[in-house]
Amino acid sequence: MKIVAHTLVKNEENWVWYSLMSVVDWVDEVMVWDTGSTDNTVDVIKSIPHPKIKFRQVKADSKAEIAQIRQDMLDATTADWIFLVDADEIWTREGLQEIREFVTHPGGQTVGVHRFWSLVGDVLHYLPERYGKYHVGHQTGHLTIRLMRHLPDLHVTGQYTFEGYGYSDTPVQSLSESCMHHFNHKFFHTTFLPRSSNNSPLFQRRIRYQFGPALTADYPEVFYLSRSDFIRSPWLKHDIIFWINAFWQTPLKLLRNILLGTTWSTSRPSS
């Protein structure tokens, strides 16, 4: 079974190297499309001399164009499975091995659901599950759909930042449980950490100022690989600005979470 990873990027210099290096040996191809980075993202991607990485630069001036580019990636793909890999997501070997084993005997299941560690402050801390906001099937939390069978009716819906995927008229996160495979191993999500030295008004970035418990899980193997000096270390700890903001924001976020309930759902599809 052929797996092609889709990675759409803009200004992701801090984590894109780790993201791509974590998956490249486990998939048949990685389609990496950049929509106009103004930081070192392109140089970082080009520094990975791997024939599986198919890099392309495209232009996106509006949110509607982002969704169309994702559809263009689908249309340009010939594979049995689509593996969505955002540039702020880093995978472990165990998690990728689990995917490889699944696609050889998927049965009637169409999509794969993954949980993730939502890192906050630095890679040493995470947000507890009660802060997870994604809703897939009957579950809510730090979970999302990252693996989809490439069927003829698979298409992109909505627009950034609410774009998603669906089969015919059914969003992937609304498929029946019988169509979903829930994986055991989590990936690492750095969306709330600094991702670039150059922000873009189209690709909104937000650092979450909140203290989280210490993470005791095994880290992705790619964190320990040798790398060029211009690749940012994953082990940098949060600075004094984060500490000051998190000091007063953490109690407020906890109170809001209690008032709204332990978990909540969102209209944003898993994408």
N, C-alpha and C positions, 0 to 999 in steps of 0.2 A: 504494500500500500504506500503510495507516494504522499508525502506531507510537504506542503509549501508554506513557509512562514511569511506573513505580511507584517511589515514594520513601516509605518508612516511617521515621519519625523519632522520636527522643526525646532531648532535650538535645544538640543538634548545632549550637549557635549559631556556632561558629568557622568551619565550612566549608560549611554548607548553602546560603548565598548563592552561593558560587562554584559549587557543584554544580548548583544549579537554573539559574543564569544561563548555565552552559556548555552546557546541553542544550536549553533552552526553545525556541529558534528552529529546532531541527532535528527536533522531534517534533510530533505533532498535538495531544497533550495530556500534561500532567504531573499525575498523581494524587499529591498529597502528603497523607499521613495522619499526624497527630501523636498519639502514645499517652500524652500527659501530661507534656510538657516543663515543667520548673520553672526553666529559665534563660530566655534571650531568644530561643529558637528560633522561637516563634510570631510574635513581633514582627518578626524578620528575614524570615520567609517572607511575612508580610503587607506588608512594605515593597517587595515586587516586584510592581509593578502590571501584571501580564501576564494577559490573558484565558485563556491556555492552562493556567495553573496552577489546578487544582481542589483547594482546601484543605479538609480535614475534620479535626475533632478526635474521637478515639475513645478508649475506655478499655481499658487492658490491665493487669490485676493479677497475671497469671501468665505463665509462659513458654508454656504451651499456648495462651493467648489470642493471643499474637503470631502463631503459625502460622495460627490461625483468621482473624485480621485480614488476613493475606496472601492467604488463600483468598477472603475477602470482596472484596478488591481485584480478584482475578481474576474473580470472579462479576459484578462491577460494570463490567467492561471489555468494550467492543465494539471490537475492533481486530484487525488481521491479525498484529501482532507486539507482544510484551511486552518492554519495555526496562527492566531492573532498574537503578536508579540510586540507590545508597546515598548518604546525605548527606555521606559522607567521600570521595567519588569525584568527581574533576574531569576533564572531557573536553576534548580539543582539537578544533578545527574539522576538521582532517584526519581524525581518527578518526571523527567523526560523519558526515562526507561519505562515508567508506568504508562506513558502515552504510547510509546512504541509497541508495547505488549498489547494494549487495548485495540489499536487500529488493525491488528492482524486478525482479531476475532470480535468485531464490534456488535455482532448480532443485529438487532433492529434499532439500536441506539444511534442517534443522529448528531448529538452535540455532547461535549464534555464540559463539566462544571468543575472549576477549581476554586479552592479557598486560597487566601494569601495573607502573608504578614504585612500589615499596613505600617510601615516604618514612620517614626515621628522623631524629630530632633536630629537623629543620626541612625546608623544601621544597628546600633546597640539597644534601641528601644522601639516599642511598638504600641499601637492603639489596641485596646482590648476589643474583643468581638462585639461587645454591646454598642460600639460606635459605628459598626458596619452599616452601610446605607443601601447596598445593592439588593435587589429583590429578584430571585430566580426561582420559578416554580412556586413552591410553598415555603421557601426559605428566604431569610433576610440576614445580611451580615457582610463580612468581608469575603464575598464570593462573586464569581463572574464566569461567563462562558468564553473560553479561549480556543476551543477546538470544535470545528463544524465540518460535517460531511459535505463535500462539494457536489451538491445535486443541482440539476438544471434550474430549479426555481429559487435557489439561494440568491438573495439580492440585498442591497443596502437600503435602509429606510431613514427618514429624517435628515437632519443636518447637524453639524458640529455646534454645540457639544452634546447634542441629544441624538446623534446618529446611532444606528444599530443595524442588526441583520435579521432577516426573516426568510421563511419558506412560504411562498405564495402570500396569503394574507395573515400568516401567524408569525409574530416576533419570536425569535429563538428562545427568549426567556419565558415565553408563555406556552411552550410545547408541553405535552403531557410528560409526567415523570418517567413513563416507559421509554421515552425518547432520549432521556438524559442519563449520562454516566457520570457519577460523582467520584472524582479522583481523591486519593488519600493524601498525597504530598502537596504541600503549599509552595507557592512561589513567593518571591520577595518584591514588594511594591514600594517604590521610592517616590511616589507622586507628591508627597508632602515635604520632601527634602529639596534643597536647592538643586536645580536641574540644568541651569545655564547661567553664564555671566551676562547674558543678553536676553531680556524678556521681549515678547512680542504681544502687541495688543490683540492679535487674532487668536493666538494660542495662549489663553490666560493661565498664568502660573500663580499658585498660592502656597506659601509655606504655612504649615499648620503649627501654631505656637501652643504646644500642649505637652506636658510631661507625661511619659508613658512608662510602664514597667520594663524592667530589663528583659531582653530577649535571650532565651537559653537554647534556642534551636540551633541545629547545625547550619552553618552559613554555606552559601553556594561556593562550589569549588573554584569558580572563576575569580573570586575575591583574592585567592592566594596565588594566582598565576603571575609570572613576571610580565611587566608591561613597560611601555615607553614612559619617559619622564613627564611627557605632557598629558598623560592620562591621569586624571584626578584619583587620588587614593580613596577607596571606599570607607576607610576607617576614620576619616576626619570627624571629630566630635563637634557638637553644637557650640556656638560661640556665645559671648556674653549678651548680645542682642536677643538671641533666641531665649536665653535664660530669663532675661528681664520681662519679655513679652509673655512667655509661658507662665511666669510666676503669678500674673494677675488673670490671664485668660483661662488657665486650667480649671480653677473653681467655677468660673462662669459656664464653661463647656460641660462640666460635670452636672451642674444644676440644670442646664437646658436638657441634657440627656435624661435626667431623672423626670423632669416635667413632661417630656414627650414620650416617655416610656423607654424601656431598655433598648429597643431597636425600632427603626422606622424604615419605611420603604420609600422609594423615589420613582418618579415617572421616567427617569433616564434608563434606557435599555442597557443591558450588558453588551459592551462592544469592544 
